[in-house]
Amino acid sequence: MPLGAAPIPGSPDQLELWQRENEFSIRISGYVSELMNSRQHASEEALAEYAVPQVAGRAAAHVLVGGLGMGFTLAAALRSAGPDATVTVAELVGAVVDWNRGPLGQAAGYPLTDPRTRVHVGDVADLIRTSRRTFDAILLDVDNGPEGMTQHGNDWLYSPRGLAAIRAALTPGGLLAVWSVEAVPRFTAALERAGYHTEVRRARAREGRGAWHTIWVARSDG
């Protein structure tokens, strides 16, 4: 059953929210496959679980989550962060925030209601461009990975200039973690060239089963 649809800024396509009993899916209009499904979220949680505990011990740690989606990465970041942390989530499509405040929120346990959560409706790239030594960790799940599907403007994030801007937005020794539907070896090389100490990890789409997804955990040497 369709619950809503919203235009994707800079794209002719729309995001669509669907529900079948207790299962939710978000799709891109015109595509057969789903963009995300509430039954498959283990790798989205791993994106936060691999990175946030490494900075959680810092006083008043600040984590940026690029891409709200169904809220699973945000929820995992909040579970891993300390009580004095702030977790800012940037979401390009405002309707996705509304969906998470409504019926979709039950999927991840309504993480937007956590008092440590801050919401930025807009492009995460704009937030990164205007930030200096602000975030202890930046988690990016804004598309299918370094090879964008919904928003070609996301390519800037993975370019040398984008990776340099991310380093400038991170506090010294801060972490960048990036989710991808598949391995992209040239992105690993790009991270190393940009001055990150990089670990490439994998996680299942579902706990113990499902497709393997790739997560880069890259520490800035700044």
LOKOLDO-795014 format. One record per residue (C-alpha): residue number from 1; x, y, z; residue in one letter. Coordinates in Angstrom, 1 decimal. Layout:
REM residues N
ATOM  num       u       v       w  residuo
ATOM  NUM       X       Y       Z        A
...
This chain:
REM residues 222
ATOM  num       u       v       w  residuo
ATOM    1     0.0     0.0     0.0        M
ATOM    2     1.5     3.4    -1.0        P
ATOM    3     1.8     5.8     2.0        L
ATOM    4     3.4     8.8     0.3        G
ATOM    5     5.6    10.1    -2.5        A
ATOM    6     8.0    13.1    -2.7        A
ATOM    7    10.2    14.6    -5.4        P
ATOM    8    13.9    14.2    -5.2        I
ATOM    9    15.6    17.6    -5.5        P
ATOM   10    17.7    17.8    -8.7        G
ATOM   11    16.1    14.6   -10.1        S
ATOM   12    13.1    13.9   -12.2        P
ATOM   13    12.3    10.9   -10.0        D
ATOM   14    10.3    10.6    -6.8        Q
ATOM   15    10.8     8.7    -3.6        L
ATOM   16     7.8     6.5    -2.7        E
ATOM   17     7.0     5.0     0.7        L
ATOM   18     5.1     1.7     0.8        W
ATOM   19     3.8    -0.5     3.6        Q
ATOM   20     2.7    -4.1     3.7        R
ATOM   21     1.5    -5.1     7.2        E
ATOM   22     4.5    -4.3     9.4        N
ATOM   23     7.0    -4.0     6.5        E
ATOM   24     8.0    -0.7     5.0        F
ATOM   25     9.9    -0.1     1.8        S
ATOM   26    11.2     3.1     0.1        I
ATOM   27    11.4     3.0    -3.7        R
ATOM   28    12.5     5.3    -6.5        I
ATOM   29     9.7     5.8    -9.1        S
ATOM   30    10.4     3.9   -12.3        G
ATOM   31    12.7     1.4   -10.7        Y
ATOM   32    11.7    -2.2   -10.0        V
ATOM   33    14.0    -2.8    -7.1        S
ATOM   34    13.6    -1.3    -3.6        E
ATOM   35    16.0     1.4    -2.4        L
ATOM   36    15.5     0.2     1.2        M
ATOM   37    13.4    -2.2     3.2        N
ATOM   38    12.7    -2.3     6.9        S
ATOM   39    13.5    -6.1     7.0        R
ATOM   40    17.0    -5.5     5.7        Q
ATOM   41    18.9    -3.0     7.9        H
ATOM   42    21.8    -4.8     9.5        A
ATOM   43    24.4    -3.1     7.3        S
ATOM   44    22.9     0.3     7.9        E
ATOM   45    23.3    -0.3    11.6        E
ATOM   46    26.8    -1.6    11.1        A
ATOM   47    27.7     1.7     9.5        L
ATOM   48    27.3     3.4    12.9        A
ATOM   49    28.4     0.4    15.0        E
ATOM   50    31.8     0.3    13.2        Y
ATOM   51    32.6     4.0    13.7        A
ATOM   52    30.7     5.6    16.6        V
ATOM   53    32.1     3.5    19.5        P
ATOM   54    35.5     4.7    18.4        Q
ATOM   55    34.6     8.4    19.3        V
ATOM   56    31.9     7.8    21.9        A
ATOM   57    34.4     8.3    24.7        G
ATOM   58    35.0    11.9    23.7        R
ATOM   59    33.3    14.6    25.7        A
ATOM   60    30.2    15.9    24.0        A
ATOM   61    31.0    14.0    20.8        A
ATOM   62    29.2    15.2    17.7        H
ATOM   63    28.2    12.7    15.0        V
ATOM   64    26.8    13.6    11.6        L
ATOM   65    24.6    11.1     9.8        V
ATOM   66    24.2    11.8     6.1        G
ATOM   67    20.9    10.3     5.0        G
ATOM   68    18.0     9.5     7.4        L
ATOM   69    16.3     6.8     5.3        G
ATOM   70    14.3     4.6     7.6        M
ATOM   71    16.3     5.7    10.7        G
ATOM   72    18.3     2.6    11.4        F
ATOM   73    21.7     4.2    11.1        T
ATOM   74    20.6     7.1    13.3        L
ATOM   75    19.2     4.7    15.9        A
ATOM   76    22.4     2.7    15.9        A
ATOM   77    24.5     5.9    16.3        A
ATOM   78    22.4     7.0    19.3        L
ATOM   79    22.8     3.5    20.9        R
ATOM   80    26.6     3.8    20.5        S
ATOM   81    27.0     7.4    21.5        A
ATOM   82    27.4     8.8    25.0        G
ATOM   83    24.7    10.5    27.0        P
ATOM   84    26.2    14.0    26.3        D
ATOM   85    26.6    13.4    22.5        A
ATOM   86    24.8    15.1    19.7        T
ATOM   87    23.8    13.3    16.6        V
ATOM   88    22.8    15.5    13.7        T
ATOM   89    21.0    13.8    10.8        V
ATOM   90    20.9    15.5     7.4        A
ATOM   91    18.2    14.5     5.0        E
ATOM   92    17.7    16.0     1.6        L
ATOM   93    14.0    15.0     1.2        V
ATOM   94    11.9    16.7     3.9        G
ATOM   95     9.1    14.2     3.4        A
ATOM   96    11.4    11.4     4.6        V
ATOM   97    11.7    13.3     7.9        V
ATOM   98     7.9    13.5     8.1        D
ATOM   99     7.6     9.8     7.3        W
ATOM  100    10.0     9.0    10.2        N
ATOM  101     7.9    11.2    12.5        R
ATOM  102     4.9     9.3    11.4        G
ATOM  103     4.2     5.6    10.7        P
ATOM  104     7.6     4.7     9.4        L
ATOM  105     9.2     5.8    12.7        G
ATOM  106     8.1     2.5    14.4        Q
ATOM  107    10.6     0.6    12.2        A
ATOM  108    13.7     2.0    14.0        A
ATOM  109    12.1     2.9    17.3        G
ATOM  110    11.4     6.6    16.6        Y
ATOM  111    15.0     7.8    16.9        P
ATOM  112    14.0    11.4    15.9        L
ATOM  113    12.4    11.7    19.4        T
ATOM  114    15.7    11.2    21.2        D
ATOM  115    16.8    14.5    22.8        P
ATOM  116    20.3    14.1    21.4        R
ATOM  117    19.0    14.2    17.8        T
ATOM  118    19.2    17.2    15.6        R
ATOM  119    17.7    17.3    12.2        V
ATOM  120    19.0    19.3     9.2        H
ATOM  121    16.7    19.2     6.2        V
ATOM  122    19.0    19.8     3.2        G
ATOM  123    22.0    18.5     1.4        D
ATOM  124    24.6    17.0     3.7        V
ATOM  125    27.3    18.3     1.3        A
ATOM  126    26.2    21.9     2.1        D
ATOM  127    26.5    21.2     5.8        L
ATOM  128    30.0    19.7     5.4        I
ATOM  129    31.2    22.6     3.2        R
ATOM  130    30.3    25.1     5.9        T
ATOM  131    31.7    23.1     8.9        S
ATOM  132    35.2    23.3    10.4        R
ATOM  133    36.4    20.8    13.0        R
ATOM  134    32.8    20.2    14.0        T
ATOM  135    32.1    16.5    13.8        F
ATOM  136    33.9    13.6    15.5        D
ATOM  137    32.4    11.2    13.0        A
ATOM  138    30.6    11.6     9.7        I
ATOM  139    28.5     8.6     8.5        L
ATOM  140    27.4     8.7     4.9        L
ATOM  141    24.5     6.7     3.5        D
ATOM  142    23.2     9.1     1.0        V
ATOM  143    22.9     6.9    -2.0        D
ATOM  144    24.0     3.4    -3.2        N
ATOM  145    27.6     4.4    -2.3        G
ATOM  146    30.4     6.2    -4.2        P
ATOM  147    28.6     5.6    -7.5        E
ATOM  148    25.4     7.6    -7.0        G
ATOM  149    21.9     6.5    -8.1        M
ATOM  150    19.4     9.0    -6.8        T
ATOM  151    21.5    12.2    -6.8        Q
ATOM  152    24.4    12.8    -9.1        H
ATOM  153    25.4    15.8    -7.0        G
ATOM  154    26.5    13.2    -4.4        N
ATOM  155    29.5    12.5    -6.5        D
ATOM  156    31.2    15.6    -5.1        W
ATOM  157    31.3    13.9    -1.6        L
ATOM  158    33.5    11.2    -3.0        Y
ATOM  159    35.7    13.4    -5.1        S
ATOM  160    39.1    14.7    -3.9        P
ATOM  161    37.6    18.1    -3.1        R
ATOM  162    34.7    16.5    -1.2        G
ATOM  163    37.0    14.2     0.8        L
ATOM  164    39.2    17.2     1.7        A
ATOM  165    36.1    19.1     2.8        A
ATOM  166    35.1    16.2     5.0        I
ATOM  167    38.5    16.1     6.6        R
ATOM  168    38.2    19.9     7.3        A
ATOM  169    34.8    19.2     8.9        A
ATOM  170    36.1    16.5    11.2        L
ATOM  171    37.8    17.1    14.5        T
ATOM  172    41.4    15.8    14.7        P
ATOM  173    41.5    12.0    14.4        G
ATOM  174    37.8    12.0    13.4        G
ATOM  175    36.2     9.2    11.5        L
ATOM  176    34.5     9.0     8.1        L
ATOM  177    32.3     5.9     7.5        A
ATOM  178    30.7     5.3     4.1        V
ATOM  179    28.1     2.7     3.2        W
ATOM  180    28.0     1.1    -0.2        S
ATOM  181    25.9    -1.6    -1.9        V
ATOM  182    29.1    -2.9    -3.4        E
ATOM  183    32.9    -2.7    -3.2        A
ATOM  184    34.5     0.1    -5.1        V
ATOM  185    38.3    -0.4    -5.0        P
ATOM  186    39.1     3.0    -6.6        R
ATOM  187    37.3     4.7    -3.7        F
ATOM  188    39.6     2.9    -1.2        T
ATOM  189    42.5     4.3    -3.2        A
ATOM  190    40.9     7.8    -3.3        A
ATOM  191    40.6     7.8     0.5        L
ATOM  192    44.2     6.8     1.0        E
ATOM  193    45.3     9.6    -1.4        R
ATOM  194    43.2    12.1     0.5        A
ATOM  195    45.1    11.3     3.8        G
ATOM  196    42.7     8.9     5.5        Y
ATOM  197    43.9     5.7     7.2        H
ATOM  198    41.3     3.3     5.8        T
ATOM  199    39.7     0.0     6.7        E
ATOM  200    37.3    -1.7     4.4        V
ATOM  201    34.7    -3.8     6.1        R
ATOM  202    31.7    -5.8     5.1        R
ATOM  203    28.3    -6.4     6.6        A
ATOM  204    25.2    -8.5     5.8        R
ATOM  205    22.0    -6.8     4.7        A
ATOM  206    20.2    -8.9     7.3        R
ATOM  207    21.6   -10.4    10.5        E
ATOM  208    23.6   -13.4     9.5        G
ATOM  209    22.3   -13.6     5.9        R
ATOM  210    21.5   -11.6     2.8        G
ATOM  211    23.7    -9.7     0.4        A
ATOM  212    27.1    -8.4     1.5        W
ATOM  213    27.5    -4.6     1.6        H
ATOM  214    30.7    -2.6     2.0        T
ATOM  215    31.6     0.0     4.7        I
ATOM  216    34.7     2.1     4.6        W
ATOM  217    35.9     3.3     8.0        V
ATOM  218    38.5     6.0     7.4        A
ATOM  219    40.3     8.0    10.1        R
ATOM  220    41.5    11.5     9.3        S
ATOM  221    45.1    12.2    10.2        D
ATOM  222    44.2    15.9    10.6        G
